[in-house]
């Protein structure tokens, strides 16, 4: 047996006497795609030390003056990096916990003070170095050349619309629009809870998965699901994951609570650096920003001034785009029923603080409202919510597709009506007949309205 390294994490609490031995009350396990988290619930803090060993691979956790209140029990190790967990007394006064591994890992640990419904917790994160190396080595998509890409995809009016569309969607020089879908909370952080026991983390993941399926079916779009299972991701890592995938939009899905159980309706938020737009917005933002405390993040050693500067980076362009797409999503949700507020709200949600990605947070409903909780648990209603969010996303990117994307090329077969234009003038501009324009857009007559998007049929369409 060879000792590879000793990773010391000493949490010293001098006001705790030796008589106040820490009891390990329970153990919980959360498995993510690139890490596994083990949480030990404790009655009191205890100094601990991590030792990484090999042949076989394992992590040893020595806790000073600790003991088990009851056996640790068993867990489902299927998707985790663990084969098992065992424990035994050490030196007559300490406790040793051994994490048997399936492979070598990079371990980290930290102790959390009580917060909310949680007491003291020792968090042990096991990171898969192979996954980290793979992600670091994966090449990012090459930036498209918008001018060249569009120029090499001529949209002849003698070609059918379906043929033109197929050529654009198959053009490797054009990229898909990437939608990052973030299911709020997860793992240790269950989020809000309804009166019948529904957890926000489960509802948000269900809606996010349905939205992912819908986006995948959209022409010229590609979804990225930030959280794919029941595990915790710190708020800043969520936006970082979106950035790694070069997301064009970040959508965070929630179903939160409020002090008033009668609060109801959907809301859409974007970032506010100056203040919340309502009391509810301020309360929700404070609650969501505390998720890192509930989920468990090691905040020790972070330069608070540096963090503040980084978070206060100029976000003018991102916030402006966020407001536009948020307005479209709000319009989509309005078709489903009540809105909590009739306009896009602003609040200081940490998860929205990305200076380079338009970001919005959707409160699908208030899970603390019994009638809305019932709807949130209904799969058909979840599907309708996902559809409403997609409708808003589609409406925004149809009008303002990023250059070099397939949607930008497809937009050349669309026309946004300006003031003073007529069907006849638009038909002449694209070399098609007025009747074909009406047929392609299912127009009953020649009346059109400024701002409406018309589909332009190919000259060969009948």
C-alpha positions as CSV (number, residue, x, y, z in Angstrom):
1,X,0.0,0.0,0.0
2,X,1.5,3.3,-1.1
3,X,0.6,6.7,0.2
4,X,0.4,9.1,-2.8
5,X,-0.5,12.3,-1.2
6,X,-2.1,13.9,1.9
7,X,-4.6,16.5,1.2
8,X,-5.0,18.3,4.4
9,X,-8.2,20.2,5.2
10,X,-8.2,21.1,8.9
11,X,-11.4,22.8,10.1
12,X,-10.4,24.0,13.6
13,X,-13.1,25.1,16.0
14,X,-11.3,25.9,19.4
15,X,-14.6,26.6,21.2
16,X,-15.6,23.0,20.9
17,X,-14.3,20.9,23.8
18,X,-13.0,17.4,23.5
19,X,-16.1,16.2,25.3
20,X,-18.3,17.5,22.5
21,X,-17.5,14.7,20.1
22,X,-19.0,15.0,16.6
23,X,-21.6,12.4,15.7
24,X,-21.9,11.3,12.1
25,X,-25.7,11.1,11.8
26,X,-26.2,10.1,8.2
27,X,-24.5,9.8,4.8
28,X,-25.8,10.9,1.4
29,X,-24.5,10.4,-2.1
30,X,-25.0,12.5,-5.3
31,X,-23.5,11.4,-8.6
32,X,-23.0,13.8,-11.5
33,X,-21.5,13.3,-15.0
34,X,-18.0,14.4,-13.9
35,X,-17.9,14.1,-10.1
36,X,-19.4,12.4,-7.1
37,X,-20.3,14.1,-3.9
38,X,-20.5,12.4,-0.5
39,X,-22.1,14.4,2.3
40,X,-21.7,13.4,6.0
41,X,-24.3,15.1,8.3
42,X,-22.7,15.9,11.6
43,X,-23.9,17.0,15.0
44,X,-20.9,19.3,15.5
45,X,-17.7,20.3,13.5
46,X,-14.6,18.1,13.6
47,X,-11.1,18.5,12.3
48,X,-10.6,16.1,9.4
49,X,-7.8,14.9,7.0
50,X,-8.0,13.5,3.5
51,X,-5.5,10.8,2.3
52,X,-5.5,9.5,-1.3
53,X,-4.2,5.9,-1.6
54,X,-3.8,3.5,-4.5
55,X,-3.6,-0.3,-5.1
56,X,-6.6,-0.3,-4.7
57,X,-7.7,3.3,-5.3
58,X,-9.4,4.8,-2.3
59,X,-9.8,8.0,-0.3
60,X,-9.4,7.8,3.5
61,X,-11.1,10.4,5.7
62,X,-9.9,10.7,9.3
63,X,-12.2,12.7,11.6
64,X,-10.8,13.7,15.0
65,X,-13.0,12.9,18.0
66,X,-15.9,11.7,15.9
67,X,-18.1,8.6,16.0
68,X,-21.0,7.1,14.2
69,X,-24.5,7.8,15.7
70,X,-25.7,4.8,13.6
71,X,-24.4,2.7,10.7
72,X,-23.8,4.6,7.5
73,X,-26.1,2.2,5.6
74,X,-25.9,1.5,1.9
75,X,-26.3,3.7,-1.2
76,X,-26.8,3.3,-4.9
77,X,-23.2,3.5,-6.3
78,X,-24.3,2.7,-9.9
79,X,-23.4,5.9,-11.7
80,X,-20.9,7.2,-9.1
81,X,-17.2,7.0,-8.9
82,X,-17.5,4.8,-5.7
83,X,-17.6,1.1,-5.2
84,X,-18.5,1.4,-1.5
85,X,-18.1,3.2,1.8
86,X,-16.9,1.7,5.0
87,X,-15.9,3.0,8.4
88,X,-14.2,2.0,11.7
89,X,-13.0,3.5,15.0
90,X,-9.4,4.8,15.0
91,X,-7.1,5.3,18.0
92,X,-10.0,4.7,20.4
93,X,-11.3,8.2,19.9
94,X,-11.3,9.1,16.2
95,X,-13.3,7.8,13.2
96,X,-11.9,6.6,9.8
97,X,-14.2,6.6,6.8
98,X,-12.9,4.8,3.6
99,X,-14.3,5.6,0.2
100,X,-13.5,2.7,-2.1
101,X,-13.1,4.0,-5.7
102,X,-13.7,2.6,-9.2
103,X,-10.8,4.7,-10.5
104,X,-8.4,7.4,-9.4
105,X,-10.0,10.7,-8.5
106,X,-9.1,14.2,-7.5
107,X,-10.7,14.7,-4.0
108,X,-11.6,17.9,-2.3
109,X,-13.4,18.4,1.0
110,X,-14.8,21.2,3.1
111,X,-17.0,21.7,6.2
112,X,-20.2,23.6,6.0
113,X,-21.8,25.5,8.9
114,X,-25.6,25.1,9.6
115,X,-27.9,26.8,7.1
116,X,-31.6,26.5,6.6
117,X,-32.8,22.9,7.3
118,X,-29.2,21.6,7.3
119,X,-26.8,21.2,10.2
120,X,-23.0,20.8,10.0
121,X,-22.0,18.9,6.9
122,X,-18.7,17.5,5.7
123,X,-18.7,17.6,1.9
124,X,-16.3,15.4,0.0
125,X,-16.2,16.0,-3.8
126,X,-14.5,13.4,-6.0
127,X,-13.6,14.7,-9.4
128,X,-13.0,12.4,-12.4
129,X,-9.6,13.6,-13.9
130,X,-10.3,11.8,-17.2
131,X,-13.5,13.8,-17.7
132,X,-11.8,17.1,-16.9
133,X,-9.0,16.3,-19.3
134,X,-11.4,15.3,-22.0
135,X,-13.4,18.5,-21.6
136,X,-10.2,20.6,-21.6
137,X,-8.9,18.9,-24.8
138,X,-12.2,19.1,-26.7
139,X,-11.8,21.6,-29.5
140,X,-14.4,24.4,-29.5
141,X,-16.4,24.9,-32.7
142,X,-14.5,27.0,-35.2
143,X,-16.0,30.5,-35.6
144,X,-18.1,30.8,-38.7
145,X,-17.5,33.4,-41.3
146,X,-20.9,35.0,-41.6
147,X,-20.2,36.7,-45.0
148,X,-18.6,33.7,-46.6
149,X,-21.2,31.3,-45.2
150,X,-24.2,33.2,-46.5
151,X,-22.5,34.0,-49.9
152,X,-21.8,30.3,-50.6
153,X,-25.4,29.4,-49.9
154,X,-27.3,31.1,-52.8
155,X,-31.1,31.0,-52.3
156,X,-32.3,30.8,-55.9
157,X,-35.9,31.8,-56.4
158,X,-36.2,28.9,-58.9
159,X,-35.5,26.4,-56.2
160,X,-38.2,25.0,-53.9
161,X,-38.3,26.3,-50.4
162,X,-37.7,22.8,-49.0
163,X,-34.7,22.3,-51.2
164,X,-33.2,25.6,-50.1
165,X,-33.9,24.8,-46.4
166,X,-32.3,21.4,-46.7
167,X,-29.2,22.9,-48.2
168,X,-28.9,25.4,-45.4
169,X,-29.4,22.9,-42.6
170,X,-26.8,20.5,-44.2
171,X,-24.2,23.3,-44.6
172,X,-21.3,22.5,-42.3
173,X,-20.0,26.0,-42.4
174,X,-23.1,27.2,-40.6
175,X,-23.7,26.5,-37.0
176,X,-26.7,25.8,-34.8
177,X,-28.0,28.3,-32.3
178,X,-27.1,26.8,-28.8
179,X,-29.7,27.1,-26.1
180,X,-28.4,26.3,-22.6
181,X,-31.2,25.0,-20.4
182,X,-30.6,25.2,-16.7
183,X,-32.8,23.2,-14.3
184,X,-32.7,25.1,-11.0
185,X,-31.4,23.5,-7.8
186,X,-30.5,19.8,-7.6
187,X,-28.9,17.3,-5.2
188,X,-28.4,18.8,-1.7
189,X,-30.3,21.9,-2.8
190,X,-33.9,20.8,-3.2
191,X,-35.2,24.3,-3.7
192,X,-38.7,25.3,-2.7
193,X,-41.2,22.7,-1.5
194,X,-44.9,22.6,-2.1
195,X,-47.6,21.8,0.5
196,X,-48.0,18.2,-0.9
197,X,-44.2,17.6,-0.8
198,X,-43.2,18.4,-4.4
199,X,-39.6,19.5,-4.7
200,X,-38.7,22.3,-7.0
201,X,-35.5,20.5,-8.2
202,X,-37.6,17.7,-9.6
203,X,-40.2,19.9,-11.3
204,X,-37.5,22.1,-12.9
205,X,-35.6,19.1,-14.3
206,X,-38.8,17.6,-15.7
207,X,-39.6,20.8,-17.5
208,X,-36.0,21.3,-18.6
209,X,-35.9,17.9,-20.2
210,X,-39.1,18.5,-22.1
211,X,-37.7,21.9,-23.3
212,X,-34.5,20.1,-24.4
213,X,-36.5,17.7,-26.5
214,X,-38.4,20.5,-28.2
215,X,-35.3,22.5,-28.9
216,X,-33.6,19.5,-30.4
217,X,-36.5,19.2,-32.9
218,X,-36.1,22.9,-33.9
219,X,-34.3,23.5,-37.2
220,X,-31.1,25.3,-36.6
221,X,-31.1,24.9,-32.8
222,X,-29.2,22.7,-30.4
223,X,-29.9,22.3,-26.7
224,X,-27.4,21.9,-23.9
225,X,-28.9,20.6,-20.6
226,X,-26.8,22.1,-17.8
227,X,-28.0,19.7,-15.1
228,X,-28.9,16.2,-16.4
229,X,-29.7,14.5,-13.1
230,X,-30.3,15.0,-9.4
231,X,-27.0,16.5,-8.4
232,X,-25.8,20.0,-7.3
233,X,-24.0,22.5,-9.5
234,X,-22.8,25.8,-8.0
235,X,-24.4,28.9,-9.6
236,X,-21.2,30.2,-11.3
237,X,-20.4,26.7,-12.7
238,X,-23.8,26.7,-14.4
239,X,-23.0,29.8,-16.5
240,X,-19.5,28.5,-17.0
241,X,-20.9,25.3,-18.5
242,X,-23.0,27.4,-20.8
243,X,-20.0,29.4,-21.9
244,X,-18.0,26.2,-22.6
245,X,-20.7,25.2,-25.1
246,X,-20.7,28.7,-26.6
247,X,-24.3,29.1,-25.8
248,X,-26.3,31.9,-27.5
249,X,-28.9,32.0,-24.7
250,X,-29.0,30.8,-21.1
251,X,-32.5,29.9,-19.7
252,X,-32.8,29.0,-16.0
253,X,-36.0,27.3,-15.0
254,X,-37.5,27.6,-11.6
255,X,-40.8,27.0,-9.7
256,X,-40.3,29.0,-6.6
257,X,-42.0,29.9,-3.3
258,X,-43.2,33.1,-1.8
259,X,-44.2,34.2,1.7
260,X,-47.8,34.6,0.4
261,X,-49.3,31.1,-0.5
262,X,-51.8,32.8,-2.8
263,X,-49.0,34.2,-5.0
264,X,-49.5,32.7,-8.5
265,X,-48.6,33.0,-12.1
266,X,-45.5,32.9,-14.2
267,X,-42.7,35.5,-14.3
268,X,-39.6,36.1,-16.4
269,X,-36.6,37.8,-14.9
270,X,-33.4,39.3,-16.3
271,X,-30.5,40.8,-14.4
272,X,-30.7,44.0,-12.5
273,X,-27.5,45.5,-11.0
274,X,-29.3,48.4,-9.4
275,X,-32.3,46.9,-7.6
276,X,-35.2,44.5,-7.9
277,X,-38.3,45.6,-9.8
278,X,-40.6,44.4,-7.0
279,X,-40.6,43.0,-3.5
280,X,-41.2,39.5,-4.8
281,X,-38.3,39.9,-7.2
282,X,-36.0,40.9,-4.4
283,X,-37.1,38.1,-2.2
284,X,-36.7,35.5,-4.9
285,X,-33.3,36.7,-5.9
286,X,-32.0,36.6,-2.3
287,X,-33.4,33.1,-1.9
288,X,-32.0,31.8,-5.2
289,X,-28.5,33.3,-4.5
290,X,-28.4,31.4,-1.2
291,X,-28.6,28.1,-3.2
292,X,-24.8,27.7,-3.0
293,X,-25.1,27.7,0.8
294,X,-27.7,25.0,0.8
295,X,-26.1,22.9,-1.9
296,X,-22.6,23.3,-0.4
297,X,-19.8,25.4,-2.0
298,X,-16.4,26.0,-0.5
299,X,-16.2,29.8,-0.2
300,X,-13.0,29.8,1.8
301,X,-10.1,31.6,0.4
302,X,-12.0,33.5,-2.2
303,X,-11.1,37.2,-2.7
304,X,-14.4,38.9,-2.1
305,X,-13.2,42.2,-3.7
306,X,-12.1,40.3,-6.8
307,X,-15.3,38.4,-7.0
308,X,-17.3,41.6,-6.7
309,X,-15.3,43.2,-9.6
310,X,-15.8,40.2,-11.8
311,X,-19.5,40.2,-11.2
312,X,-19.8,43.9,-11.9
313,X,-18.3,43.6,-15.4
314,X,-20.2,45.6,-18.0
315,X,-23.2,43.7,-19.2
316,X,-25.1,46.3,-21.2
317,X,-25.3,44.4,-24.5
318,X,-26.1,41.1,-22.8
319,X,-28.9,42.6,-20.7
320,X,-30.5,44.4,-23.7
321,X,-30.6,41.1,-25.6
322,X,-31.9,39.3,-22.5
323,X,-34.8,41.8,-22.2
324,X,-35.8,41.2,-25.8
325,X,-35.9,37.4,-25.6
326,X,-37.4,37.6,-22.1
327,X,-40.3,39.6,-23.5
328,X,-40.9,37.0,-26.1
329,X,-40.9,34.2,-23.6
330,X,-43.3,36.1,-21.4
331,X,-45.7,36.5,-24.3
332,X,-45.6,32.7,-24.8
333,X,-46.3,32.0,-21.1
334,X,-49.2,34.5,-21.2
335,X,-51.1,32.2,-23.5
336,X,-51.1,29.5,-20.7
337,X,-52.8,31.6,-18.1
338,X,-52.0,33.9,-15.2
339,X,-48.8,36.0,-15.1
340,X,-47.5,37.1,-11.8
341,X,-46.3,40.3,-13.4
342,X,-47.3,41.6,-16.8
343,X,-43.8,42.7,-17.7
344,X,-40.3,41.4,-17.6
345,X,-38.9,41.8,-14.1
346,X,-35.4,42.6,-12.9
347,X,-33.5,41.2,-10.0
348,X,-29.9,40.4,-9.0
349,X,-29.9,36.7,-9.6
350,X,-26.3,35.5,-9.6
351,X,-27.1,32.8,-12.2
352,X,-27.9,35.6,-14.7
353,X,-24.6,37.4,-14.2
354,X,-22.9,36.4,-17.4
355,X,-21.5,39.4,-19.4
356,X,-21.4,37.5,-22.7
357,X,-24.5,35.4,-22.8
358,X,-28.1,36.8,-22.9
359,X,-29.7,35.2,-19.8
360,X,-33.1,34.9,-18.3
361,X,-34.8,33.1,-15.4
362,X,-38.3,31.7,-15.8
363,X,-40.4,31.2,-12.7
364,X,-42.9,28.8,-14.2
365,X,-45.3,29.1,-11.2
366,X,-45.3,29.3,-7.4
367,X,-44.9,25.8,-6.0
368,X,-46.2,27.1,-2.7
369,X,-49.6,27.7,-4.2
370,X,-51.5,24.4,-3.9
371,X,-53.3,24.7,-7.2
372,X,-50.2,25.7,-9.1
373,X,-48.2,22.9,-7.4
374,X,-50.7,20.4,-8.8
375,X,-50.3,21.8,-12.3
376,X,-46.5,21.7,-12.0
377,X,-46.6,17.9,-11.2
378,X,-48.8,17.3,-14.3
379,X,-46.7,16.1,-17.3
380,X,-49.1,17.7,-19.8
381,X,-48.8,21.1,-18.1
382,X,-45.0,20.7,-18.0
383,X,-45.1,20.1,-21.7
384,X,-47.2,23.2,-22.3
385,X,-44.8,25.3,-20.2
386,X,-41.8,24.0,-22.2
387,X,-43.7,24.7,-25.4
388,X,-44.5,28.3,-24.3
389,X,-40.8,28.9,-23.4
390,X,-39.7,27.5,-26.8
391,X,-42.2,29.7,-28.6
392,X,-40.7,32.8,-27.1
393,X,-37.1,31.6,-27.9
394,X,-38.1,30.8,-31.5
395,X,-39.8,34.2,-31.9
396,X,-36.7,36.1,-30.7
397,X,-34.2,34.2,-32.8
398,X,-36.4,34.2,-35.9
399,X,-36.2,38.0,-35.9
400,X,-32.6,38.4,-34.7
401,X,-30.6,35.3,-35.6
402,X,-26.8,35.5,-34.8
403,X,-24.6,35.9,-37.9
404,X,-23.2,32.7,-39.3
405,X,-26.0,30.5,-38.0
406,X,-28.4,28.3,-40.0
407,X,-31.3,30.4,-38.7
408,X,-29.6,33.5,-40.1
409,X,-29.4,31.9,-43.5
410,X,-33.0,30.6,-43.3
411,X,-34.0,34.2,-42.4
412,X,-33.2,35.2,-45.9
413,X,-36.4,33.3,-46.8
414,X,-38.3,35.5,-44.4
415,X,-39.3,39.2,-44.5
416,X,-40.2,41.5,-41.6
417,X,-42.9,43.9,-42.8
418,X,-42.0,47.6,-42.5
419,X,-44.4,50.5,-42.4
420,X,-45.8,51.4,-45.8
421,X,-45.1,48.0,-47.4
422,X,-47.7,46.1,-49.4
423,X,-48.0,42.5,-50.4
424,X,-47.4,43.5,-54.0
425,X,-44.2,45.4,-53.2
426,X,-42.8,42.5,-51.1
427,X,-43.8,40.0,-53.8
428,X,-42.0,42.1,-56.4
429,X,-38.9,42.3,-54.2
430,X,-38.5,38.5,-54.0
431,X,-39.8,37.7,-57.5
432,X,-42.8,35.7,-56.4
433,X,-46.5,36.2,-56.9
434,X,-48.9,37.8,-54.4
435,X,-51.0,34.7,-54.4
436,X,-48.0,32.5,-53.5
437,X,-47.2,34.9,-50.6
438,X,-50.7,34.7,-49.3
439,X,-50.8,30.9,-49.7
440,X,-47.4,30.4,-47.9
441,X,-48.5,32.6,-45.0
442,X,-52.2,31.6,-44.9
443,X,-53.4,35.1,-45.4
444,X,-57.1,35.5,-46.1
445,X,-56.6,38.8,-47.9
446,X,-54.0,41.5,-48.8
447,X,-54.1,43.2,-45.3
448,X,-50.7,43.0,-43.6
449,X,-49.3,44.6,-40.4
450,X,-45.9,46.1,-39.8
451,X,-43.7,43.9,-37.7
452,X,-45.2,40.6,-38.9
453,X,-42.8,38.1,-40.3
454,X,-43.7,36.7,-43.7
455,X,-42.4,33.4,-45.2
456,X,-41.0,33.9,-48.7
457,X,-41.8,30.8,-50.9
458,X,-39.3,29.7,-53.6
459,X,-40.1,30.5,-57.1
460,X,-40.7,26.8,-57.9
461,X,-43.3,26.4,-55.1
462,X,-46.8,25.7,-56.2
